Amino acid sequence: MRRRDFIAGLGGAAAWSIGVRAQDTAIPVVGVISPANANVTSGFSCLLREGLKQAGYVEGQNVMVEFR
């Protein structure tokens, strides 16, 4: 009986670790709130995206940028 319990425990642990790896990771979202119109914020958005790119972030792959 002990052998069966041990094998069942190993099977449960293996199934649990597969389930944990299958979960998606959340993509961080950078939010920008500005009262200015789109023409004023376009220069800022280019600089923001360039800074994120230099830091290793690619918009749409590992970071999202939201302008409001």
Distance bins in CASP14 RR format, pairs under 12 A and 6 or more apart:
PFRMAT RR
TARGET T0000
AUTHOR 0000-0000-0000
RMODE 2
METHOD distances of the structure
MODEL  1
1 7 0 0 0 0 0 1 0 0 0 0 0
1 8 0 0 0 0 0 1 0 0 0 0 0
2 8 0 0 0 0 0 1 0 0 0 0 0
2 9 0 0 0 0 0 1 0 0 0 0 0
3 9 0 0 0 0 0 1 0 0 0 0 0
3 10 0 0 0 0 0 1 0 0 0 0 0
4 10 0 0 0 0 0 1 0 0 0 0 0
4 11 0 0 0 0 0 1 0 0 0 0 0
5 11 0 0 0 0 0 1 0 0 0 0 0
5 12 0 0 0 0 0 1 0 0 0 0 0
6 12 0 0 0 0 0 1 0 0 0 0 0
6 13 0 0 0 0 0 1 0 0 0 0 0
7 13 0 0 0 0 0 1 0 0 0 0 0
7 14 0 0 0 0 0 1 0 0 0 0 0
8 14 0 0 0 0 0 1 0 0 0 0 0
8 15 0 0 0 0 0 1 0 0 0 0 0
9 15 0 0 0 0 1 0 0 0 0 0 0
9 16 0 0 0 0 1 0 0 0 0 0 0
10 16 0 0 0 0 0 1 0 0 0 0 0
10 17 0 0 0 0 0 1 0 0 0 0 0
11 17 0 0 0 0 1 0 0 0 0 0 0
11 18 0 0 0 0 0 1 0 0 0 0 0
12 18 0 0 0 0 1 0 0 0 0 0 0
12 19 0 0 0 0 0 1 0 0 0 0 0
12 20 0 0 0 0 0 1 0 0 0 0 0
13 19 0 0 0 0 0 1 0 0 0 0 0
13 20 0 0 0 0 0 1 0 0 0 0 0
14 20 0 0 0 0 0 1 0 0 0 0 0
14 21 0 0 0 0 0 1 0 0 0 0 0
15 21 0 0 0 0 0 1 0 0 0 0 0
15 22 0 0 0 0 0 1 0 0 0 0 0
16 22 0 0 0 0 0 1 0 0 0 0 0
16 23 0 0 0 0 0 1 0 0 0 0 0
17 23 0 0 0 0 0 1 0 0 0 0 0
25 62 0 0 0 0 1 0 0 0 0 0 0
26 62 0 0 0 0 0 1 0 0 0 0 0
26 63 0 0 0 0 0 1 0 0 0 0 0
26 64 0 0 0 0 0 1 0 0 0 0 0
27 57 0 0 0 0 1 0 0 0 0 0 0
27 58 0 0 0 0 0 1 0 0 0 0 0
27 59 0 0 0 0 0 1 0 0 0 0 0
27 60 1 0 0 1 0 0 0 0 0 0 0
27 61 0 0 0 0 1 0 0 0 0 0 0
27 62 1 0 0 1 0 0 0 0 0 0 0
27 63 1 0 0 1 0 0 0 0 0 0 0
27 64 1 0 1 0 0 0 0 0 0 0 0
27 65 0 0 0 0 0 1 0 0 0 0 0
27 66 0 0 0 0 0 1 0 0 0 0 0
28 52 0 0 0 0 0 1 0 0 0 0 0
28 55 0 0 0 0 0 1 0 0 0 0 0
28 57 0 0 0 0 1 0 0 0 0 0 0
28 59 0 0 0 0 0 1 0 0 0 0 0
28 60 0 0 0 0 0 1 0 0 0 0 0
28 61 0 0 0 0 0 1 0 0 0 0 0
28 62 1 0 0 1 0 0 0 0 0 0 0
28 63 1 0 1 0 0 0 0 0 0 0 0
28 64 1 0 0 1 0 0 0 0 0 0 0
28 65 0 0 0 0 1 0 0 0 0 0 0
28 66 0 0 0 0 0 1 0 0 0 0 0
29 52 0 0 0 0 0 1 0 0 0 0 0
29 57 0 0 0 0 0 1 0 0 0 0 0
29 59 0 0 0 0 0 1 0 0 0 0 0
29 60 0 0 0 0 0 1 0 0 0 0 0
29 62 0 0 0 0 0 1 0 0 0 0 0
29 63 1 0 0 1 0 0 0 0 0 0 0
29 64 1 0 1 0 0 0 0 0 0 0 0
29 65 1 0 0 1 0 0 0 0 0 0 0
29 66 1 0 1 0 0 0 0 0 0 0 0
29 67 0 0 0 0 0 1 0 0 0 0 0
29 68 0 0 0 0 0 1 0 0 0 0 0
30 45 0 0 0 0 0 1 0 0 0 0 0
30 48 1 0 0 1 0 0 0 0 0 0 0
30 49 0 0 0 0 1 0 0 0 0 0 0
30 51 0 0 0 0 0 1 0 0 0 0 0
30 52 1 0 0 1 0 0 0 0 0 0 0
30 55 0 0 0 0 0 1 0 0 0 0 0
30 57 0 0 0 0 1 0 0 0 0 0 0
30 59 0 0 0 0 1 0 0 0 0 0 0
30 60 0 0 0 0 0 1 0 0 0 0 0
30 62 0 0 0 0 0 1 0 0 0 0 0
30 63 1 0 0 1 0 0 0 0 0 0 0
30 64 1 0 0 1 0 0 0 0 0 0 0
30 65 1 0 1 0 0 0 0 0 0 0 0
30 66 1 0 0 1 0 0 0 0 0 0 0
30 67 0 0 0 0 1 0 0 0 0 0 0
30 68 0 0 0 0 0 1 0 0 0 0 0
31 41 0 0 0 0 0 1 0 0 0 0 0
31 45 0 0 0 0 0 1 0 0 0 0 0
31 48 0 0 0 0 1 0 0 0 0 0 0
31 52 0 0 0 0 0 1 0 0 0 0 0
31 63 0 0 0 0 0 1 0 0 0 0 0
31 64 0 0 0 0 1 0 0 0 0 0 0
31 65 1 0 0 1 0 0 0 0 0 0 0
31 66 1 0 1 0 0 0 0 0 0 0 0
31 67 1 0 0 1 0 0 0 0 0 0 0
31 68 1 0 0 1 0 0 0 0 0 0 0
32 38 0 0 0 0 0 1 0 0 0 0 0
32 40 0 0 0 0 0 1 0 0 0 0 0
32 41 1 0 0 1 0 0 0 0 0 0 0
32 42 0 0 0 0 0 1 0 0 0 0 0
32 43 0 0 0 0 0 1 0 0 0 0 0
32 44 1 0 0 1 0 0 0 0 0 0 0
32 45 1 0 0 1 0 0 0 0 0 0 0
32 47 0 0 0 0 0 1 0 0 0 0 0
32 48 1 0 0 1 0 0 0 0 0 0 0
32 49 0 0 0 0 0 1 0 0 0 0 0
32 52 0 0 0 0 0 1 0 0 0 0 0
32 64 0 0 0 0 0 1 0 0 0 0 0
32 65 1 0 0 1 0 0 0 0 0 0 0
32 66 1 0 0 1 0 0 0 0 0 0 0
32 67 1 0 1 0 0 0 0 0 0 0 0
32 68 1 0 0 1 0 0 0 0 0 0 0
33 41 0 0 0 0 0 1 0 0 0 0 0
33 44 0 0 0 0 0 1 0 0 0 0 0
33 66 0 0 0 0 1 0 0 0 0 0 0
33 67 0 0 0 0 1 0 0 0 0 0 0
33 68 1 0 1 0 0 0 0 0 0 0 0
34 40 1 0 0 1 0 0 0 0 0 0 0
34 41 1 0 1 0 0 0 0 0 0 0 0
34 42 0 0 0 0 0 1 0 0 0 0 0
34 43 0 0 0 0 0 1 0 0 0 0 0
34 44 1 0 0 1 0 0 0 0 0 0 0
34 45 0 0 0 0 1 0 0 0 0 0 0
34 48 0 0 0 0 0 1 0 0 0 0 0
34 66 0 0 0 0 0 1 0 0 0 0 0
34 67 1 0 0 1 0 0 0 0 0 0 0
34 68 1 0 0 1 0 0 0 0 0 0 0
35 41 0 0 0 0 1 0 0 0 0 0 0
35 67 0 0 0 0 0 1 0 0 0 0 0
35 68 0 0 0 0 0 1 0 0 0 0 0
36 42 0 0 0 0 1 0 0 0 0 0 0
36 43 0 0 0 0 0 1 0 0 0 0 0
36 44 0 0 0 0 1 0 0 0 0 0 0
36 45 0 0 0 0 0 1 0 0 0 0 0
36 67 0 0 0 0 0 1 0 0 0 0 0
36 68 0 0 0 0 0 1 0 0 0 0 0
37 43 0 0 0 0 0 1 0 0 0 0 0
37 44 0 0 0 0 0 1 0 0 0 0 0
37 67 0 0 0 0 0 1 0 0 0 0 0
38 44 0 0 0 0 0 1 0 0 0 0 0
38 45 0 0 0 0 1 0 0 0 0 0 0
38 67 0 0 0 0 1 0 0 0 0 0 0
38 68 0 0 0 0 0 1 0 0 0 0 0
39 45 0 0 0 0 0 1 0 0 0 0 0
40 67 0 0 0 0 0 1 0 0 0 0 0
41 47 0 0 0 0 0 1 0 0 0 0 0
41 48 0 0 0 0 1 0 0 0 0 0 0
41 49 0 0 0 0 0 1 0 0 0 0 0
41 65 0 0 0 0 0 1 0 0 0 0 0
41 67 1 0 0 1 0 0 0 0 0 0 0
41 68 0 0 0 0 0 1 0 0 0 0 0
42 48 0 0 0 0 0 1 0 0 0 0 0
42 49 0 0 0 0 0 1 0 0 0 0 0
42 67 0 0 0 0 1 0 0 0 0 0 0
43 49 0 0 0 0 1 0 0 0 0 0 0
43 50 0 0 0 0 0 1 0 0 0 0 0
43 67 0 0 0 0 0 1 0 0 0 0 0
44 50 0 0 0 0 0 1 0 0 0 0 0
44 51 0 0 0 0 0 1 0 0 0 0 0
44 65 0 0 0 0 0 1 0 0 0 0 0
44 67 0 0 0 0 1 0 0 0 0 0 0
45 51 0 0 0 0 0 1 0 0 0 0 0
45 52 0 0 0 0 0 1 0 0 0 0 0
45 59 0 0 0 0 0 1 0 0 0 0 0
45 65 1 0 0 1 0 0 0 0 0 0 0
45 66 0 0 0 0 0 1 0 0 0 0 0
45 67 1 0 0 1 0 0 0 0 0 0 0
46 52 0 0 0 0 0 1 0 0 0 0 0
46 53 0 0 0 0 0 1 0 0 0 0 0
46 59 0 0 0 0 0 1 0 0 0 0 0
46 65 0 0 0 0 0 1 0 0 0 0 0
47 53 0 0 0 0 0 1 0 0 0 0 0
47 54 0 0 0 0 0 1 0 0 0 0 0
47 65 0 0 0 0 0 1 0 0 0 0 0
48 54 0 0 0 0 0 1 0 0 0 0 0
48 55 0 0 0 0 0 1 0 0 0 0 0
48 57 0 0 0 0 0 1 0 0 0 0 0
48 59 0 0 0 0 1 0 0 0 0 0 0
48 63 0 0 0 0 0 1 0 0 0 0 0
48 65 1 0 0 1 0 0 0 0 0 0 0
48 66 0 0 0 0 0 1 0 0 0 0 0
48 67 0 0 0 0 1 0 0 0 0 0 0
49 55 0 0 0 0 0 1 0 0 0 0 0
49 56 0 0 0 0 0 1 0 0 0 0 0
49 57 0 0 0 0 1 0 0 0 0 0 0
49 58 0 0 0 0 1 0 0 0 0 0 0
49 59 1 0 0 1 0 0 0 0 0 0 0
49 60 0 0 0 0 0 1 0 0 0 0 0
49 63 0 0 0 0 1 0 0 0 0 0 0
49 64 0 0 0 0 0 1 0 0 0 0 0
49 65 1 0 0 1 0 0 0 0 0 0 0
49 67 0 0 0 0 0 1 0 0 0 0 0
50 56 0 0 0 0 0 1 0 0 0 0 0
50 57 0 0 0 0 0 1 0 0 0 0 0
50 58 0 0 0 0 0 1 0 0 0 0 0
50 59 0 0 0 0 0 1 0 0 0 0 0
50 65 0 0 0 0 0 1 0 0 0 0 0
51 57 0 0 0 0 1 0 0 0 0 0 0
51 58 0 0 0 0 0 1 0 0 0 0 0
51 59 0 0 0 0 0 1 0 0 0 0 0
51 63 0 0 0 0 0 1 0 0 0 0 0
51 65 0 0 0 0 0 1 0 0 0 0 0
52 58 1 0 0 1 0 0 0 0 0 0 0
52 59 1 0 0 1 0 0 0 0 0 0 0
52 60 0 0 0 0 0 1 0 0 0 0 0
52 61 0 0 0 0 0 1 0 0 0 0 0
52 62 0 0 0 0 1 0 0 0 0 0 0
52 63 1 0 0 1 0 0 0 0 0 0 0
52 64 0 0 0 0 0 1 0 0 0 0 0
52 65 1 0 0 1 0 0 0 0 0 0 0
53 59 0 0 0 0 1 0 0 0 0 0 0
53 60 0 0 0 0 0 1 0 0 0 0 0
53 61 0 0 0 0 0 1 0 0 0 0 0
53 62 0 0 0 0 0 1 0 0 0 0 0
53 63 0 0 0 0 1 0 0 0 0 0 0
53 65 0 0 0 0 0 1 0 0 0 0 0
55 62 0 0 0 0 0 1 0 0 0 0 0
55 63 0 0 0 0 1 0 0 0 0 0 0
56 62 1 0 0 1 0 0 0 0 0 0 0
56 63 0 0 0 0 1 0 0 0 0 0 0
57 63 1 0 1 0 0 0 0 0 0 0 0
57 64 0 0 0 0 1 0 0 0 0 0 0
57 65 0 0 0 0 1 0 0 0 0 0 0
58 64 0 0 0 0 0 1 0 0 0 0 0
58 65 0 0 0 0 0 1 0 0 0 0 0
59 65 1 0 1 0 0 0 0 0 0 0 0
59 66 0 0 0 0 0 1 0 0 0 0 0
59 67 0 0 0 0 0 1 0 0 0 0 0
60 66 0 0 0 0 0 1 0 0 0 0 0
END
